[in-house]
Every structure is written in structure tokens, then in C-alpha cells.
């Protein structure tokens, strides 16, 4: 990272920041639904198993040795903690965000998953990103996002702007409508603008009104 890079709030990031890790390697989930979780990640990410025994499964979907580990816990815990998947809505880690390099890749992923019955629980243009939120079988929320600005500096400028201060949540979008417009020749630069994903004749939810029990 160069000395000219900035954080989202505009502070300069020094070159060779030795405090930060180089990358996110993997995450680990204790689950009573290992088979469902394996199938979901195989479908969504094209994941494959690199090791499995009666206690744990390791999966990856790229050059990393493993990206996700599933620790198999007894099925009865699903009934002991029936509301565990709702905990995220009020406390603790909310979601993990994963970046797609283009709006087209994001929308084609949406289309592929929709065909097999996997749909986002929330679709929104946050301003800095266009984002689709999915939940795995255990209710872990994953944000699939693409950057709306071409540079980190441009994103930082937007987050420091009055427009973001007035609407830090964003504007709900219709992914099908965005896909239709993309295939009709609209540019990605046009489609990542807030309002571009609003189908004519509909009224989008914006800012705090975009947050419902489903999207929370």
C-alpha cells in the first residue's frame, strides 16, 4: 500500500503498515448441519473438500489450503439453542463481506444461484458498494459486494461526503432489473449509481427504511 493511500475516514495509511495482517485466511464454524453447509458452499463458491473426518471438514475454493472449517457438533444442540441463528441480528459479528471484481460477475453469480433457489435476503446499493447479502444454512450472513468507485481514494472521498452522511445505509436494488439493464447495454459505471437499480413504477426503501427484520 502506498503512502498516498487513505482509510475510509480520510486518514493516510503509512507504507509498510506492519500492524495489519496480509490477508484473511479462513473462518471456522461449529455446526449441527455439516452436510447442508458443505452442499451450500459447494454450490455457492464451487468449494471442494480437502479433508474430512467424523469431527471436522476443511473446504477451500481457491489457492489457499483451506478457507472454511466446519466443526461437527451434536445435532441435539440445534434444539438446545433454537434461536442461535437469530443472535446475529442483535449482538456479535453481523456478516462477512466478500468482494467481486465487477458488477457483471456479481450479477451473474446472483443469476446462477437464483436458478438453484438461493436468493439474497437483502439487495442494496450502499453508496461505496453494490451488495447482495446471503445466508448459509446456519444463518451466517455473507455480503457479496462490488466496489462502486474505481479507487480507494474515491471511495474514501464519498464516505467523507455529505451524501453519505445523509444516507449511510443506501438504497435497495432489484438485481433482476440491474441484470436486464446490463444486458441491454447500460454500462457498469451507470448501474452502480444509487437509483439505477430501482425498477420503474416501484418505490425503493432507502437509508434506515431499508432495514427490516428480514434485512437486519
C-alpha positions as CSV (number, residue, x, y, z in Angstrom):
1,X,0.0,0.0,0.0
2,X,1.5,3.3,-1.0
3,X,1.9,6.3,1.3
4,X,-0.8,8.1,-0.7
5,X,-3.5,5.5,0.4
6,X,-6.1,6.6,2.8
7,X,-8.5,4.9,5.2
8,X,-12.3,5.3,4.7
9,X,-12.3,8.3,7.1
10,X,-9.6,10.1,5.1
11,X,-6.6,9.3,7.3
12,X,-3.3,8.5,5.5
13,X,-2.1,4.9,5.7
14,X,1.7,4.7,6.0
15,X,3.6,2.5,3.6
16,X,4.6,-0.9,5.1
17,X,1.9,-0.9,7.8
18,X,3.3,-3.8,10.0
19,X,0.4,-3.9,12.3
20,X,-2.1,-5.2,9.8
21,X,-2.2,-8.9,8.6
22,X,-1.6,-9.6,5.0
23,X,-5.0,-11.3,4.3
24,X,-7.9,-13.2,5.8
25,X,-7.1,-16.9,5.6
26,X,-10.2,-18.8,6.7
27,X,-13.0,-18.9,9.2
28,X,-14.3,-21.8,11.4
29,X,-17.9,-22.7,12.1
30,X,-19.3,-25.1,14.7
31,X,-22.4,-26.6,13.1
32,X,-25.0,-29.2,13.5
33,X,-25.7,-29.1,9.8
34,X,-22.4,-30.2,8.3
35,X,-23.9,-31.9,5.2
36,X,-26.1,-28.9,4.4
37,X,-23.3,-26.5,4.9
38,X,-20.9,-28.5,2.7
39,X,-23.5,-28.6,-0.1
40,X,-24.3,-24.9,0.2
41,X,-20.6,-23.8,-0.1
42,X,-20.0,-26.3,-2.9
43,X,-22.9,-24.7,-4.8
44,X,-22.2,-21.1,-4.0
45,X,-18.4,-21.0,-4.1
46,X,-17.6,-24.2,-6.0
47,X,-15.8,-25.4,-2.9
48,X,-14.3,-28.8,-2.5
49,X,-13.3,-30.9,0.5
50,X,-9.6,-31.1,1.3
51,X,-10.0,-33.1,4.5
52,X,-13.0,-34.7,6.3
53,X,-13.4,-36.9,9.3
54,X,-16.1,-37.5,11.8
55,X,-15.2,-34.3,13.7
56,X,-14.3,-31.7,11.1
57,X,-14.4,-30.8,7.4
58,X,-12.0,-28.5,5.7
59,X,-13.0,-26.8,2.4
60,X,-11.3,-24.5,0.0
61,X,-12.3,-22.7,-3.2
62,X,-9.0,-21.2,-4.4
63,X,-5.3,-21.5,-3.9
64,X,-5.5,-21.3,-0.1
65,X,-5.1,-24.7,1.7
66,X,-8.5,-24.2,3.4
67,X,-10.9,-21.3,3.6
68,X,-13.6,-22.8,5.8
69,X,-13.5,-25.4,8.5
70,X,-16.7,-27.0,9.8
71,X,-16.6,-28.4,13.3
72,X,-19.3,-31.1,13.6
73,X,-21.2,-30.7,16.9
74,X,-24.0,-33.0,18.1
75,X,-27.4,-32.5,16.4
76,X,-29.2,-32.0,19.7
77,X,-27.5,-28.7,20.1
78,X,-29.7,-27.4,17.3
79,X,-32.7,-27.9,19.6
80,X,-30.9,-26.7,22.8
81,X,-30.2,-23.4,21.1
82,X,-33.2,-22.9,18.8
83,X,-32.7,-19.2,18.4
84,X,-28.9,-19.2,17.9
85,X,-29.1,-18.1,14.3
86,X,-31.0,-15.0,15.3
87,X,-28.3,-13.9,17.7
88,X,-26.5,-12.1,14.8
89,X,-29.5,-9.7,14.4
90,X,-28.9,-8.2,17.9
91,X,-25.4,-9.0,19.0
92,X,-21.9,-10.1,17.9
93,X,-20.5,-10.4,14.4
94,X,-23.1,-9.4,11.8
95,X,-21.6,-10.6,8.5
96,X,-18.5,-11.3,6.4
97,X,-18.1,-9.2,3.2
98,X,-16.6,-10.8,0.0
99,X,-15.6,-8.7,-3.0
100,X,-16.3,-9.5,-6.6
101,X,-14.1,-7.7,-9.1
102,X,-17.0,-6.4,-11.3
103,X,-20.7,-5.7,-11.2
104,X,-21.2,-8.2,-14.0
105,X,-19.6,-11.0,-12.0
106,X,-21.8,-10.2,-9.0
107,X,-25.0,-10.2,-11.1
108,X,-24.1,-13.4,-13.0
109,X,-23.5,-15.0,-9.6
110,X,-26.9,-13.8,-8.5
111,X,-28.5,-15.3,-11.6
112,X,-26.7,-18.6,-11.2
113,X,-27.7,-19.0,-7.6
114,X,-31.3,-17.9,-8.1
115,X,-31.7,-20.8,-10.6
116,X,-31.0,-23.3,-7.8
117,X,-33.2,-21.5,-5.2
118,X,-30.5,-19.5,-3.4
119,X,-31.5,-15.8,-3.3
120,X,-30.2,-12.8,-1.3
121,X,-32.0,-11.7,1.9
122,X,-31.1,-8.1,1.1
123,X,-30.0,-6.3,-2.1
124,X,-28.8,-2.8,-1.7
125,X,-26.6,-0.1,-3.2
126,X,-24.7,1.2,-0.1
127,X,-23.1,4.0,-2.0
128,X,-19.5,2.7,-1.7
129,X,-20.6,-0.8,-2.8
130,X,-23.4,-2.6,-4.6
131,X,-24.1,-5.5,-2.2
132,X,-26.1,-8.8,-2.1
133,X,-26.5,-10.4,1.3
134,X,-26.9,-14.2,1.5
135,X,-27.3,-16.5,4.5
136,X,-25.9,-20.0,4.7
137,X,-27.8,-22.9,6.3
138,X,-26.6,-21.9,9.7
139,X,-27.7,-18.3,9.2
140,X,-24.2,-16.9,8.8
141,X,-24.6,-13.8,6.6
142,X,-22.2,-13.2,3.7
143,X,-22.2,-9.9,1.8
144,X,-21.3,-10.3,-1.8
145,X,-20.1,-6.9,-2.9
146,X,-18.5,-5.0,-5.8
147,X,-16.9,-1.6,-5.4
148,X,-18.8,1.3,-6.9
149,X,-15.8,3.6,-7.2
150,X,-12.6,3.0,-9.2
151,X,-10.1,3.8,-6.5
152,X,-9.8,3.6,-2.7
153,X,-9.3,7.4,-2.6
154,X,-12.6,7.9,-4.5
155,X,-14.4,5.6,-2.0
156,X,-12.9,7.5,0.9
157,X,-14.0,10.8,-0.5
158,X,-17.5,9.5,-0.8
159,X,-17.6,8.2,2.7
160,X,-16.4,11.6,3.9
161,X,-19.2,13.4,1.9
162,X,-22.4,14.9,3.0
163,X,-24.3,12.5,0.7
164,X,-23.0,9.5,2.7
165,X,-23.7,11.3,6.0
166,X,-27.3,11.8,4.9
167,X,-27.8,8.2,3.8
168,X,-25.1,5.8,5.2
169,X,-27.3,2.7,4.6
170,X,-28.1,3.1,1.0
171,X,-30.9,2.4,-1.5
172,X,-32.5,-1.1,-2.0
173,X,-32.0,-2.5,-5.5
174,X,-33.7,-5.0,-7.8
175,X,-30.8,-7.3,-9.1
176,X,-33.0,-8.7,-11.9
177,X,-33.6,-5.1,-13.1
178,X,-29.9,-4.4,-13.0
179,X,-29.1,-7.5,-14.9
180,X,-31.7,-6.6,-17.6
181,X,-30.2,-3.2,-17.9
182,X,-26.7,-4.6,-18.2
183,X,-27.7,-6.9,-21.0
184,X,-29.5,-4.0,-22.7
185,X,-26.2,-2.2,-22.9
186,X,-26.1,0.0,-19.9
187,X,-22.5,0.5,-18.5
188,X,-21.4,-0.8,-15.1
189,X,-20.5,2.8,-14.2
190,X,-24.1,3.8,-14.8
191,X,-25.6,0.9,-13.0
192,X,-23.6,1.4,-9.7
193,X,-25.2,4.8,-9.2
194,X,-27.8,4.9,-6.5
195,X,-31.2,4.7,-8.0
196,X,-30.0,2.7,-11.1
197,X,-31.4,-0.5,-9.6
198,X,-34.9,0.9,-8.9
199,X,-37.4,-0.7,-11.4
200,X,-39.7,2.0,-12.9
201,X,-43.0,2.1,-11.0
202,X,-41.6,0.9,-7.7
203,X,-40.5,2.9,-4.7
204,X,-37.3,1.7,-3.1
205,X,-36.5,1.6,0.6
206,X,-33.7,4.0,1.5
207,X,-31.5,4.6,4.5
208,X,-33.0,3.4,7.7
209,X,-36.2,2.4,5.9
210,X,-34.1,-0.2,4.1
211,X,-33.6,-2.1,7.4
212,X,-36.4,-4.5,8.2
213,X,-36.4,-7.7,10.4
214,X,-35.5,-9.7,7.3
215,X,-32.6,-7.4,6.2
216,X,-31.4,-6.7,9.8
